Amino acid sequence: MNIVLLDAKTLGEDLDIRTLESFGTLTVYPTTAPEQTEERIREADIVITNKVVISADIMEKTPKLKLICIAATGMNNVDLAAAERKVIAVKNVAGYSTKSVVQHTFAMALYLLEKMAYYDRSVKSGAWSASGLFTDVSHPFYEIAGKKWGIIGLGTIGQEVAKVATAFGAEISYHSTSGKNLNHPYPHQSLEMLLETCDILSIHAPLNEATYHLIDATNLPSVKEDTILLNLGRGGIINEADLALELDRRTLYAGLDVLEQEPLALDSPLNRVTHQDRLLITPHIAWTSIEARKKLLEGIVENIKVFMEKQ
């Protein structure tokens, strides 16, 4: 088997991918530009891709292709209908990053909640030393206990976030973006009610027609003062230009691990936010704990193994 890994750099250089060599000849590319994909997989039997798009046109030009392994849960980078027509199996890996994303959700929440950017700067700049005080309470923060935590998208990750937030003593409510996921022990609320009443809001929903720009200028003004808004679902769920304006208009906090364009464009309105302490952006890393990436590789290996056993 000729196996081609198109974007190994997204898996991390610390991950040992040599186990894939047991299935055949492995060709590894750190990254692959769209115009390079066709040539690189022309003779491939198995393709492994995280974000590189495998279109119907490309599949037509890869006659040997039998299996596409997606190094992720989402499958939107592969034309599934075309793969089915050409009898090309497509396998993803589900559930590998749940604990990592949940942990990152709380890392972001606590960083913003406890004003860590300000306090770290205060100490390292010498401002605290110069104050003569043993403490600094100039930027008050509150406890999660007793506060309302709203979750948009109560799937597997959202449910785990709810459990941890409950352990902190938060009161949980949620909004289902599909209107179908309603069988949970927490109260379901309209999006408007969630935005108006919650102290912390975290998004764990997929991006689709129903969720694109779900949060924008029409409803951001409804969000309570001092609320923390976190997006660990997909970029595009929040209108970033509208959010940037709202962050400077009043006291609101946002933590974004996913963006509509990745990496972040230098001319993004998010880079022009005056009150940068109110905004935390991480480069789509919530899924990337060492443990999660190891589970991902194990899932890819298992998908190839099962496929080959059926041949």
C-alpha positions in Angstrom: 0.0 0.0 0.0 1.1 3.5 -0.8 0.2 5.7 2.2 0.4 9.5 2.0 0.2 11.8 5.0 -0.6 15.3 3.6 -0.3 17.6 6.7 1.9 15.9 9.3 2.8 19.2 10.9 -0.8 19.6 12.2 -0.3 16.4 14.3 2.9 17.7 15.9 6.5 16.8 15.5 6.5 15.0 18.9 4.1 12.3 17.6 5.8 9.1 16.5 4.1 8.3 13.2 6.4 5.4 12.3 3.7 2.9 13.3 2.0 3.8 10.0 4.9 2.2 8.1 3.7 -1.2 9.1 0.9 -0.9 6.5 3.1 -0.1 3.5 5.2 2.7 2.0 4.7 5.9 3.9 5.2 9.3 2.3 5.0 12.3 4.7 4.5 15.9 3.8 4.6 18.5 6.6 2.0 20.7 4.8 0.2 20.5 1.5 -1.1 23.5 -0.5 -4.3 23.0 -2.6 -2.4 23.0 -5.9 -0.1 20.3 -4.6 -2.7 17.7 -3.5 -3.5 16.1 -6.8 0.1 15.3 -7.7 1.0 14.1 -4.2 -1.8 11.5 -3.9 -2.0 10.4 -7.6 -0.5 7.0 -6.8 -1.8 6.7 -3.2 -3.9 3.8 -2.0 -4.5 5.5 1.4 -4.5 9.2 2.1 -4.3 10.7 5.6 -5.5 14.3 5.9 -6.3 16.7 8.7 -7.4 19.8 6.9 -6.3 19.3 3.3 -9.3 19.2 1.1 -10.0 16.1 -1.0 -12.5 17.1 -3.6 -14.5 15.1 -6.2 -12.2 16.4 -9.0 -9.1 15.2 -7.1 -10.7 11.8 -6.5 -11.3 11.4 -10.3 -7.5 11.8 -10.8 -6.5 9.2 -8.1 -7.5 5.9 -9.6 -5.7 3.8 -6.9 -7.3 5.6 -3.9 -9.2 3.2 -1.6 -9.2 4.9 1.8 -9.2 8.4 3.1 -8.4 8.7 6.8 -9.4 12.0 8.3 -7.1 13.0 11.2 -10.0 14.7 13.0 -13.7 14.3 13.8 -15.1 16.7 11.3 -15.4 15.4 7.7 -16.2 18.6 5.8 -12.8 18.6 4.0 -13.8 15.5 2.0 -16.5 15.2 -0.7 -18.3 12.3 0.9 -20.8 11.9 -1.9 -18.0 11.6 -4.5 -16.2 9.1 -2.3 -19.3 7.0 -2.1 -19.7 7.0 -5.8 -16.1 5.9 -6.4 -16.3 3.4 -3.5 -13.6 5.1 -1.5 -13.9 4.5 2.2 -13.7 7.6 4.4 -12.9 7.2 8.1 -12.6 9.8 10.8 -11.7 9.6 14.5 -14.3 10.6 17.1 -14.0 11.4 20.8 -10.2 11.6 21.0 -10.1 15.2 22.1 -13.0 15.6 24.5 -10.9 15.8 27.7 -8.5 18.2 26.1 -11.2 20.6 24.8 -12.9 20.5 28.2 -9.7 21.3 30.0 -8.9 24.2 27.6 -12.4 25.6 28.1 -11.8 26.0 31.8 -8.2 27.3 31.2 -9.6 30.1 29.1 -12.5 30.8 31.4 -10.3 31.0 34.5 -7.7 33.1 32.7 -10.3 35.7 31.8 -12.3 35.4 35.0 -9.4 36.0 37.3 -7.9 38.8 35.2 -4.7 36.9 34.8 -3.3 39.1 32.0 -3.5 42.2 34.2 -2.1 40.5 37.4 0.8 38.8 35.5 1.8 42.1 33.9 1.4 43.9 37.3 3.9 41.6 39.0 6.4 41.4 36.1 6.4 45.1 35.4 7.3 45.9 39.0 4.0 47.7 39.6 3.1 45.4 42.4 6.6 45.8 44.0 6.3 49.5 43.8 2.9 49.6 45.4 4.1 48.6 48.9 0.9 46.4 49.4 1.0 42.7 50.0 -2.0 42.2 47.6 -3.7 43.9 44.7 -7.5 43.9 44.5 -7.8 46.6 41.8 -9.3 44.2 39.3 -11.9 42.2 41.2 -13.0 38.7 40.1 -15.8 36.5 41.1 -16.2 32.8 41.8 -17.8 30.3 39.4 -19.8 28.9 42.3 -23.3 30.2 42.2 -23.0 31.7 38.8 -25.0 30.8 35.7 -23.1 28.9 33.0 -24.8 28.6 29.6 -23.7 26.0 27.1 -24.5 26.4 23.4 -24.3 22.9 21.9 -24.7 20.1 24.5 -23.1 17.3 22.6 -20.3 15.1 24.1 -18.0 18.0 24.9 -20.8 20.3 26.1 -22.0 17.6 28.5 -18.5 17.1 30.0 -18.2 20.9 30.4 -21.5 20.9 32.2 -20.2 18.2 34.6 -17.1 20.2 35.5 -18.9 23.5 35.8 -21.4 21.8 38.1 -18.4 20.6 40.2 -17.4 24.2 40.5 -20.9 25.0 41.8 -22.3 26.7 38.7 -25.9 26.6 37.6 -26.1 25.0 34.1 -28.5 25.7 31.3 -28.1 25.1 27.6 -29.4 25.9 24.1 -29.6 23.2 21.4 -28.8 24.8 18.0 -30.7 22.0 16.2 -33.7 22.1 18.5 -33.5 18.3 18.8 -31.0 17.5 21.5 -33.3 18.1 24.4 -33.1 15.0 26.6 -30.8 16.3 29.3 -31.1 17.0 33.1 -30.4 20.7 32.6 -32.9 23.3 31.6 -33.1 24.1 27.9 -33.5 27.8 27.1 -33.9 29.9 24.0 -30.7 31.5 22.8 -32.0 34.9 23.8 -32.6 33.8 27.3 -29.2 32.2 27.6 -27.5 35.3 26.4 -29.5 37.6 28.7 -29.1 35.6 31.9 -25.7 33.7 32.0 -22.5 34.9 33.5 -20.3 32.5 31.4 -21.3 31.2 28.0 -19.4 28.5 26.2 -20.0 27.4 22.6 -19.4 23.7 21.6 -21.6 23.5 18.5 -20.8 22.6 14.9 -20.7 25.1 12.2 -23.7 24.9 9.8 -26.3 27.0 8.2 -28.1 27.3 11.6 -25.1 28.4 13.5 -23.2 30.6 11.1 -22.9 34.0 12.8 -25.3 32.8 15.5 -23.8 35.4 17.8 -23.6 38.9 16.1 -24.7 42.5 16.4 -28.3 41.6 16.7 -27.9 39.7 20.0 -24.5 40.6 21.5 -26.0 43.7 23.1 -28.3 41.3 25.1 -25.3 39.6 26.8 -24.9 40.7 30.4 -22.2 43.1 31.5 -19.0 41.2 32.6 -20.1 38.0 30.9 -17.4 35.7 29.6 -18.1 34.3 26.1 -16.1 31.3 25.0 -16.0 29.7 21.5 -14.5 26.3 21.3 -16.9 25.0 18.7 -16.1 26.4 15.2 -15.0 29.7 13.8 -17.8 31.5 12.1 -20.3 30.9 14.9 -19.5 34.3 16.3 -19.3 37.4 14.0 -15.8 38.5 14.9 -16.2 42.1 13.6 -19.3 42.5 15.7 -17.6 41.0 18.7 -14.6 43.3 18.4 -16.8 46.4 18.5 -18.8 45.0 21.5 -15.6 44.3 23.5 -14.6 48.0 23.2 -18.1 49.3 23.7 -18.5 47.9 27.2 -17.1 45.4 29.7 -17.4 42.0 28.1 -14.8 39.2 27.9 -14.2 36.7 25.1 -12.1 33.6 24.7 -11.7 32.2 21.2 -9.9 29.0 20.2 -11.5 28.9 16.8 -11.7 31.6 14.2 -13.5 32.1 10.9 -10.1 32.4 9.1 -7.2 30.3 10.5 -4.6 31.4 11.1 -5.9 34.8 12.1 -5.6 37.5 9.4 -3.3 40.3 10.4 -6.0 42.8 9.4 -8.7 41.1 11.5 -10.8 43.5 13.6 -9.9 41.3 16.6 -6.3 42.7 16.3 -7.7 46.2 16.6 -9.6 45.7 19.9 -8.4 48.4 22.3 -9.1 46.5 25.5 -7.0 43.4 24.7 -7.2 42.2 28.3 -10.8 41.4 27.6 -9.9 39.1 24.7 -8.0 35.8 24.8 -7.2 34.0 21.5 -5.5 30.7 21.3 -4.5 29.2 17.9 -7.0 26.3 17.6 -5.1 24.2 20.2 -8.0 23.0 22.5 -7.9 19.6 20.8 -4.1 19.2 20.9 -3.0 17.8 24.3 -0.3 15.2 24.0 -2.8 12.5 25.1 -5.4 13.6 22.6 -3.0 13.5 19.7 -1.8 10.1 20.7 -5.4 8.8 20.8 -5.9 10.4 17.3 -3.0 8.5 15.9 -4.2 5.3 17.5 -7.6 5.9 15.9 -6.0 6.4 12.4 -4.0 3.2 12.8 -7.1 1.3 13.9 -9.1 2.6 10.9 -6.4 1.5 8.5 -6.0 -1.9 10.2 -9.8 -2.6 10.0 -9.9 -1.5 6.4 -7.0 -3.7 5.3 -8.4 -6.7 7.1 -11.5 -6.5 5.0 -9.6 -6.4 1.7 
